[in-house]
Amino acid sequence: MSLQAVTLIWLALFSPASALYKQWIPDTNYENATNWDKGSVPCGTDRVHFAAERRVSVYVETVHSVLEMRLPVDGELVLGPGAAFVSSGGSDPACGAGVTAGFKDSEGLRWFDPGLWRAAASWDDLQAGRYVFSVHEESVPCQQDDVVFRPASSFRVDVSSGQRTVPVRSVSVQGQKFSSGSSFSQYLASRSGKLQFHGSSSPDVVPSGCSDPSGCECGNAANRERICASVACPELACPKPLRPVGHCCDVCGAVVSLRFSEAFNLESYRQRLLHLVLNKPGYQSVRLGLSKVREEQKLLGFIPRAAEPKIQALLLENNGESTSRLAEAAAKDIAADARANGANLGIEEAELGLSSGDAGAGAGTVVGVVLAVVLIVALVLGVGVYLHRRGTITLPSLPSMPSMPSMKSWRKDSEVGELGGPMDHGFDNPMFDKPTLMPSEPDLYVDSGKAISITPSGVHFANPAYDETDFNA
């Protein structure tokens, strides 16, 4: 067995099924200069101001000197090890002229904003900054993901959604990981939990996660409008922009759609693409988003059918979504690998979509177009026949054709012989040429012309070819 095969088996056995670590990016830390309206952390001659009506949890990591501080009515300062505040008395040579430094409002930071999260395939990748690219719906935590809020940090996030709860596999807050719903519910009920999470919904820890090796759907389709409301779509210049499943915007790039079998393993396949395709020279700027999606199916390209699960590989370039040359080249390599090794990977079919429009029509596309044309023609004819029968439309009269001889004229012509005279039919048979001679009640019938005589000895017929002569006379 080859080393490559052993590696794929190991990944299939020990890698999680499509579970990612999703880390919240913003914070409400005192030392974060972007949290202050002056653009820098307050110093000894500044007056620190927190809006009285704002609810906020602020993490303080070290010692700070301030001239004055106004605290909110409902808020908290979480002091880390060695953190403190001291009064400068208005003297701080390194600070300069004092100003009033206001803490920025964090009420508008929303859970379903895909730009406020980053994802990684493992905890080590998350710490090392090796992030994973995803479509917009999967950029926010999915139901099988682990949610991480950075240690030594605080935050405030609006978790409003269309449901009462937002399911995730686990939540880590200030270095503490919650893997059960009951323990995390207790944290949400605490003072810090109420200040950090707000809105009409709350996160719900459901530790079952995803046990399907082929991956699980994200589960954020119900909140698509909330997700896309935070996304600004760029202007595109490619001839045929694509709209990947789960993405809010059209893109210039490539999409490979895979129909898979029970033997498919999503994480094994992700590692295969990263090592065999995206590690090639020239592909380092290509981003890969690999996920299990429910793709809407259309019969003949336009008749809706029930959606079915597929594996979607989205490829974009880091230098902007208006270029697609490298992404399309990588997608072609992925499609070729899937078609060549699909039997070993659990892949049954690979469809390629390119924003340049250079993919060309395959046999399935040609057959679909032909069938669509046939269906349209049949539909038009059917509608025409229906309207004609109802009298809504009338069909134009056809050109007159030479009339066919009627049966009567044919029969009349048949009476003429080859020499123009009447045809000889022989003598008349009174049994067949005169049907009125047969009685309806044989026992009561007696012909006065003696053509038929019914006597006790039997039935007697007269032969008109001979004279009626009584030879017994």
C-alpha positions as CSV (number, residue, x, y, z in Angstrom):
1,M,0.0,0.0,0.0
2,S,1.3,3.4,-1.0
3,L,2.2,6.2,1.6
4,Q,-0.5,8.4,0.0
5,A,-3.2,5.7,0.6
6,V,-2.1,5.3,4.2
7,T,-2.2,9.0,4.7
8,L,-5.8,9.2,3.4
9,I,-6.9,6.3,5.6
10,W,-5.4,7.9,8.6
11,L,-7.1,11.2,7.9
12,A,-10.4,9.4,7.3
13,L,-10.2,7.7,10.7
14,F,-9.0,10.5,12.9
15,S,-10.0,13.8,11.3
16,P,-13.2,15.5,12.3
17,A,-16.0,15.7,9.8
18,S,-16.2,19.3,8.5
19,A,-15.9,20.8,12.0
20,L,-14.0,24.1,12.1
21,Y,-12.8,26.5,14.8
22,K,-14.6,29.9,14.3
23,Q,-12.9,32.7,16.2
24,W,-14.6,36.1,17.0
25,I,-12.4,38.9,15.8
26,P,-13.6,42.1,17.6
27,D,-13.0,42.7,21.3
28,T,-13.8,45.3,24.0
29,N,-10.3,45.4,25.4
30,Y,-9.0,48.6,27.0
31,E,-5.6,48.2,25.3
32,N,-7.1,48.0,21.8
33,A,-6.6,51.5,20.2
34,T,-9.4,50.9,17.7
35,N,-11.9,50.9,20.6
36,W,-11.3,54.6,21.4
37,D,-12.5,57.5,19.4
38,K,-9.2,59.3,19.8
39,G,-7.5,56.4,17.9
40,S,-5.1,55.6,20.7
41,V,-5.3,54.2,24.3
42,P,-6.0,57.0,26.9
43,C,-3.0,58.3,28.9
44,G,-2.4,60.1,32.1
45,T,-3.8,63.5,31.2
46,D,-6.9,62.1,29.5
47,R,-10.4,61.9,30.8
48,V,-11.9,58.5,30.1
49,H,-15.6,58.4,29.3
50,F,-17.9,55.4,29.0
51,A,-21.5,56.3,27.9
52,A,-23.8,56.0,30.9
53,E,-26.5,54.1,28.9
54,R,-24.2,51.6,27.3
55,R,-23.8,48.1,28.6
56,V,-20.2,46.9,28.1
57,S,-17.7,44.4,29.5
58,V,-14.1,45.7,29.2
59,Y,-11.0,43.6,29.7
60,V,-8.0,45.4,31.2
61,E,-4.6,43.7,30.8
62,T,-2.1,46.0,32.5
63,V,-1.7,49.2,34.6
64,H,-3.1,52.5,33.3
65,S,-2.8,56.1,34.5
66,V,-5.8,58.4,33.9
67,L,-6.9,61.8,35.0
68,E,-10.6,61.0,35.4
69,M,-12.9,58.1,34.5
70,R,-16.7,58.1,34.0
71,L,-18.2,54.6,34.2
72,P,-21.5,53.3,32.6
73,V,-24.5,52.5,34.8
74,D,-24.5,48.8,33.7
75,G,-21.0,47.6,32.8
76,E,-17.8,46.0,34.1
77,L,-14.1,46.2,34.0
78,V,-12.5,42.8,34.0
79,L,-9.0,43.2,35.4
80,G,-6.4,40.7,34.3
81,P,-3.4,39.6,36.4
82,G,-1.5,42.8,37.5
83,A,-4.0,45.2,35.9
84,A,-5.0,48.4,37.7
85,F,-5.8,52.1,37.4
86,V,-3.9,54.9,39.1
87,S,-4.5,58.7,39.1
88,S,-1.9,60.7,37.4
89,G,-2.9,64.0,39.0
90,G,-2.8,65.5,35.5
91,S,0.9,65.1,35.0
92,D,2.1,62.9,32.2
93,P,5.0,64.3,30.1
94,A,4.6,61.5,27.5
95,C,0.9,62.1,27.1
96,G,0.7,65.8,26.0
97,A,-2.4,67.9,26.3
98,G,-5.2,65.9,27.8
99,V,-8.4,65.1,25.9
100,T,-11.7,63.3,26.6
101,A,-11.3,59.8,25.3
102,G,-14.6,58.0,24.6
103,F,-15.0,54.3,24.4
104,K,-16.7,53.3,21.1
105,D,-20.1,51.8,20.9
106,S,-20.1,48.0,20.3
107,E,-23.8,47.4,20.1
108,G,-23.7,47.0,16.3
109,L,-21.4,44.0,16.3
110,R,-23.5,41.1,15.1
111,W,-23.0,37.3,15.3
112,F,-24.2,36.8,11.7
113,D,-21.7,39.2,10.2
114,P,-19.3,37.0,8.2
115,G,-16.6,39.7,8.2
116,L,-16.2,39.4,12.0
117,W,-15.1,35.7,12.1
118,R,-12.1,33.7,11.0
119,A,-11.9,29.9,10.7
120,A,-9.3,27.2,11.0
121,A,-9.3,23.5,10.5
122,S,-7.6,22.8,13.9
123,W,-6.6,24.6,17.1
124,D,-3.0,24.7,16.1
125,D,-3.9,26.3,12.7
126,L,-6.0,28.9,14.6
127,Q,-3.1,29.8,16.8
128,A,-0.7,29.9,13.9
129,G,-3.0,32.0,11.7
130,R,-3.6,29.4,9.0
131,Y,-7.1,30.3,8.3
132,V,-9.7,28.5,6.1
133,F,-11.7,30.3,3.4
134,S,-15.5,29.7,3.3
135,V,-18.6,30.9,1.6
136,H,-20.5,33.6,3.5
137,E,-23.0,31.3,5.1
138,E,-20.2,29.2,6.5
139,S,-18.0,32.1,7.5
140,V,-20.1,32.4,10.7
141,P,-20.3,29.5,13.1
142,C,-22.1,26.4,11.8
143,Q,-24.0,24.0,14.1
144,Q,-21.0,21.6,14.2
145,D,-18.3,24.2,14.8
146,D,-16.3,25.2,17.9
147,V,-16.7,28.9,18.7
148,V,-13.7,30.7,20.2
149,F,-13.5,34.0,21.9
150,R,-9.8,34.9,22.5
151,P,-8.3,34.4,26.0
152,A,-7.5,37.6,27.9
153,S,-10.2,39.4,26.1
154,S,-13.8,40.5,26.4
155,F,-16.5,41.3,23.8
156,R,-20.1,42.2,23.1
157,V,-22.0,40.4,20.4
158,D,-25.6,40.6,19.2
159,V,-26.9,37.1,18.6
160,S,-30.3,38.0,17.3
161,S,-31.7,35.5,14.7
162,G,-34.9,34.0,13.5
163,Q,-34.6,31.2,16.1
164,R,-34.6,31.2,19.8
165,T,-31.1,29.6,20.0
166,V,-28.1,29.3,17.7
167,P,-26.6,25.8,18.0
168,V,-22.9,25.2,18.0
169,R,-20.7,22.4,19.3
170,S,-18.8,24.3,21.9
171,V,-17.9,27.8,23.1
172,S,-14.6,29.0,24.6
173,V,-14.7,32.3,26.6
174,Q,-11.6,33.8,28.4
175,G,-9.8,30.4,28.2
176,Q,-12.7,28.4,29.5
177,K,-14.3,25.9,27.1
178,F,-18.0,25.0,27.5
179,S,-18.9,21.6,26.0
180,S,-22.3,21.1,27.5
181,G,-25.5,23.1,27.2
182,S,-26.1,23.2,31.0
183,S,-22.7,24.6,31.9
184,F,-22.9,27.3,29.2
185,S,-26.4,28.2,30.2
186,Q,-25.1,29.0,33.7
187,Y,-22.4,31.2,32.2
188,L,-25.0,33.1,30.1
189,A,-26.9,33.8,33.3
190,S,-23.9,35.3,34.9
191,R,-23.2,39.1,34.9
192,S,-20.3,38.7,32.3
193,G,-22.5,36.4,30.1
194,K,-25.3,39.0,30.0
195,L,-23.0,41.8,29.1
196,Q,-21.1,39.8,26.4
197,F,-24.1,38.1,24.7
198,H,-27.3,40.0,23.9
199,G,-30.1,40.1,21.4
200,S,-33.2,38.0,20.8
201,S,-31.3,34.7,20.6
202,S,-28.4,33.1,22.5
203,P,-25.8,30.5,21.6
204,D,-26.7,26.9,22.5
205,V,-24.1,24.2,23.0
206,V,-25.1,21.0,21.3
207,P,-22.0,18.7,21.6
208,S,-23.0,16.0,19.2
209,G,-21.5,17.9,16.2
210,C,-21.2,16.1,12.8
211,S,-20.6,12.4,12.6
212,D,-21.0,12.1,8.8
213,P,-17.6,11.5,7.1
214,S,-18.9,13.2,4.0
215,G,-19.6,16.3,6.0
216,C,-22.6,18.1,7.3
217,E,-24.5,21.1,6.0
218,C,-23.8,24.3,7.9
219,G,-27.4,25.0,9.0
220,N,-27.2,28.8,8.4
221,A,-29.6,28.9,5.4
222,A,-32.4,30.2,7.6
223,N,-30.3,33.3,8.5
224,R,-29.1,34.0,5.0
225,E,-30.7,37.4,4.9
226,R,-29.1,38.5,8.1
227,I,-25.7,37.2,6.8
228,C,-25.9,38.9,3.4
229,A,-27.2,42.2,4.9
230,S,-23.6,42.7,6.3
231,V,-21.9,41.9,3.0
232,A,-20.9,44.5,0.3
233,C,-20.6,42.8,-3.1
234,P,-17.8,44.1,-5.4
235,E,-18.2,45.1,-9.0
236,L,-17.1,42.3,-11.4
237,A,-15.6,42.3,-14.9
238,C,-15.6,38.6,-15.8
239,P,-17.8,37.5,-18.7
240,K,-19.9,34.9,-16.7
241,P,-19.9,35.6,-12.9
242,L,-20.8,32.6,-10.7
243,R,-23.1,32.5,-7.7
244,P,-21.8,29.6,-5.4
245,V,-24.3,28.0,-3.0
246,G,-24.2,29.7,0.3
247,H,-22.4,32.8,-1.0
248,C,-24.0,36.3,-1.0
249,C,-22.3,37.6,-4.1
250,D,-21.4,36.7,-7.6
251,V,-17.7,35.9,-8.0
252,C,-15.0,35.7,-10.7
253,G,-13.5,32.3,-10.2
254,A,-14.5,28.6,-10.5
255,V,-16.8,26.2,-8.9
256,V,-16.4,22.4,-9.0
257,S,-19.6,20.5,-8.0
258,L,-19.1,16.9,-6.9
259,R,-21.7,14.1,-6.7
260,F,-20.4,11.7,-4.1
261,S,-21.0,8.2,-2.6
262,E,-20.9,6.8,0.9
263,A,-17.1,6.2,0.5
264,F,-16.4,10.0,0.3
265,N,-14.6,11.7,3.2
266,L,-14.6,15.5,3.2
267,E,-11.6,16.2,5.4
268,S,-9.5,13.6,3.6
269,Y,-10.4,15.2,0.3
270,R,-9.6,18.7,1.6
271,Q,-6.1,17.6,2.6
272,R,-5.7,15.9,-0.8
273,L,-6.6,19.1,-2.7
274,L,-4.3,21.2,-0.5
275,H,-1.3,19.0,-1.0
276,L,-1.8,17.8,-4.6
277,V,-3.3,20.8,-6.3
278,L,-3.0,24.1,-4.3
279,N,0.7,23.4,-3.4
280,K,1.6,23.5,-7.1
281,P,3.8,26.4,-8.2
282,G,1.6,29.4,-9.1
283,Y,-1.4,28.3,-7.1
284,Q,-0.4,29.8,-3.8
285,S,-2.7,32.8,-4.3
286,V,-5.7,30.6,-4.8
287,R,-8.2,30.2,-2.0
288,L,-10.3,27.0,-1.6
289,G,-13.7,26.9,0.0
290,L,-14.8,23.2,0.4
291,S,-18.1,22.4,1.9
292,K,-21.2,20.2,1.7
293,V,-24.2,22.1,0.4
294,R,-27.7,21.4,-0.8
295,E,-27.8,22.4,-4.4
296,E,-31.1,23.0,-6.2
297,Q,-31.6,20.7,-9.2
298,K,-33.2,21.7,-12.5
299,L,-34.5,19.2,-15.0
300,L,-33.3,20.2,-18.6
301,G,-31.7,23.3,-17.0
302,F,-34.9,25.2,-16.1
303,I,-37.5,22.9,-14.4
304,P,-37.0,22.9,-10.6
305,R,-36.4,19.6,-8.8
306,A,-35.8,18.6,-5.3
307,A,-32.4,19.8,-4.0
308,E,-29.7,17.2,-3.3
309,P,-26.5,17.3,-1.2
310,K,-23.3,17.9,-3.1
311,I,-19.7,18.8,-2.4
312,Q,-18.8,22.3,-3.6
313,A,-15.3,23.5,-4.2
314,L,-15.1,27.3,-4.6
315,L,-11.8,28.7,-5.9
316,L,-11.0,32.4,-5.8
317,E,-7.8,34.4,-6.1
318,N,-6.4,36.4,-3.2
319,N,-5.6,39.4,-5.5
320,G,-9.2,40.2,-5.9
321,E,-12.5,38.6,-7.1
322,S,-12.2,40.3,-10.5
323,T,-9.6,37.8,-11.8
324,S,-10.0,34.1,-12.4
325,R,-7.2,32.7,-14.5
326,L,-5.3,30.8,-11.8
327,A,-8.5,29.8,-10.0
328,E,-9.9,28.3,-13.2
329,A,-6.7,26.5,-13.9
330,A,-6.7,24.9,-10.4
331,A,-10.4,24.0,-10.8
332,K,-9.6,22.2,-14.0
333,D,-6.9,20.2,-12.2
334,I,-9.4,19.3,-9.5
335,A,-12.1,18.2,-12.0
336,A,-9.5,16.1,-13.9
337,D,-8.3,14.4,-10.7
338,A,-11.9,13.7,-9.7
339,R,-12.7,12.1,-13.0
340,A,-9.5,10.1,-13.1
341,N,-9.6,8.9,-9.4
342,G,-13.2,9.3,-8.5
343,A,-13.7,5.5,-7.9
344,N,-11.1,5.6,-5.2
345,L,-12.3,8.9,-3.6
346,G,-16.0,8.2,-3.5
347,I,-16.7,10.7,-6.3
348,E,-19.3,9.8,-8.9
349,E,-19.5,12.9,-11.0
350,A,-17.7,16.3,-11.3
351,E,-19.2,19.4,-12.9
352,L,-17.1,22.4,-13.7
353,G,-18.2,26.1,-13.7
354,L,-15.9,28.9,-14.9
355,S,-16.6,32.6,-14.7
356,S,-14.7,33.0,-18.0
357,G,-17.3,30.9,-19.8
358,D,-14.5,28.6,-21.3
359,A,-15.8,25.4,-19.7
360,G,-17.6,24.3,-22.9
361,A,-20.7,22.2,-23.1
362,G,-20.3,18.6,-22.2
363,A,-22.4,15.7,-23.5
364,G,-24.9,16.1,-20.7
365,T,-25.3,19.8,-21.5
366,V,-25.9,19.0,-25.2
367,V,-28.4,16.3,-24.5
368,G,-30.2,18.7,-22.0
369,V,-30.4,21.4,-24.6
370,V,-31.8,19.0,-27.3
371,L,-34.4,17.6,-24.8
372,A,-35.3,21.1,-23.8
373,V,-36.0,22.1,-27.4
374,V,-38.1,19.0,-28.0
375,L,-40.0,19.6,-24.8
376,I,-40.7,23.2,-25.8
377,V,-41.9,22.2,-29.3
378,A,-44.2,19.5,-27.8
379,L,-45.5,22.0,-25.3
380,V,-46.3,24.6,-28.0
381,L,-48.1,22.0,-30.2
382,G,-50.1,20.8,-27.2
383,V,-51.2,24.3,-26.3
384,G,-52.1,24.9,-30.0
385,V,-54.2,21.8,-30.2
386,Y,-56.0,22.6,-26.9
387,L,-56.8,26.2,-28.0
388,H,-58.0,24.9,-31.4
389,R,-60.4,22.5,-29.8
390,R,-61.8,25.3,-27.6
391,G,-62.2,27.4,-30.7
392,T,-59.8,30.1,-29.4
393,I,-57.7,29.8,-32.6
394,T,-58.5,28.5,-36.1
395,L,-56.1,26.7,-38.3
396,P,-55.6,28.0,-41.9
397,S,-57.3,25.9,-44.6
398,L,-55.1,23.5,-46.5
399,P,-54.8,23.6,-50.3
400,S,-57.5,21.6,-52.1
401,M,-56.5,18.1,-53.2
402,P,-58.0,16.1,-56.1
403,S,-61.2,14.4,-54.8
404,M,-61.2,10.7,-54.4
405,P,-64.0,8.8,-56.1
406,S,-66.8,8.0,-53.7
407,M,-67.9,4.5,-52.9
408,K,-71.1,5.1,-54.8
409,S,-69.4,6.1,-57.9
410,W,-66.9,3.2,-57.6
411,R,-69.7,0.8,-57.2
412,K,-71.5,2.3,-60.2
413,D,-68.3,2.0,-62.3
414,S,-67.9,-1.6,-61.2
415,E,-71.1,-2.4,-63.0
416,V,-69.4,-1.6,-66.4
417,G,-67.6,-4.5,-68.1
418,E,-64.4,-4.3,-70.1
419,L,-66.2,-3.7,-73.4
420,G,-68.4,-0.9,-72.0
421,G,-71.5,-3.0,-71.6
422,P,-73.2,-4.2,-68.4
423,M,-71.5,-7.0,-66.5
424,D,-73.2,-10.4,-66.6
425,H,-74.1,-11.5,-63.0
426,G,-75.7,-14.8,-64.1
427,F,-79.2,-15.8,-63.1
428,D,-80.9,-14.7,-59.9
429,N,-80.9,-17.0,-57.0
430,P,-84.2,-16.7,-55.1
431,M,-82.6,-17.8,-51.9
432,F,-80.1,-15.0,-51.8
433,D,-81.4,-12.3,-54.1
434,K,-84.9,-12.2,-52.6
435,P,-84.4,-12.1,-48.8
436,T,-88.1,-11.4,-48.3
437,L,-88.9,-14.9,-49.2
438,M,-87.6,-16.2,-45.9
439,P,-90.4,-16.4,-43.2
440,S,-90.0,-14.9,-39.9
441,E,-92.2,-17.7,-38.5
442,P,-91.5,-20.8,-40.7
443,D,-94.3,-22.9,-39.1
444,L,-97.0,-20.4,-40.1
445,Y,-95.7,-19.4,-43.5
446,V,-97.2,-20.6,-46.8
447,D,-96.2,-18.9,-50.0
448,S,-99.1,-18.4,-52.4
449,G,-96.7,-18.5,-55.3
450,K,-95.5,-22.0,-54.3
451,A,-91.9,-20.8,-54.3
452,I,-91.6,-22.5,-50.8
453,S,-93.9,-25.2,-49.5
454,I,-93.8,-26.4,-46.0
455,T,-95.5,-29.7,-45.6
456,P,-95.4,-32.5,-43.0
457,S,-92.9,-34.3,-45.1
458,G,-90.4,-31.4,-45.3
459,V,-89.6,-28.1,-46.9
460,H,-89.9,-27.9,-50.7
461,F,-88.3,-25.2,-53.0
462,A,-89.4,-24.3,-56.5
463,N,-86.7,-23.9,-59.1
464,P,-87.5,-21.0,-61.4
465,A,-85.2,-22.3,-64.1
466,Y,-87.8,-24.9,-65.0
467,D,-91.5,-24.7,-65.6
468,E,-93.7,-25.6,-62.8
469,T,-94.9,-28.9,-64.3
470,D,-96.7,-31.5,-62.3
471,F,-95.1,-34.8,-63.4
472,N,-97.4,-36.8,-61.2
473,A,-100.5,-35.6,-63.2
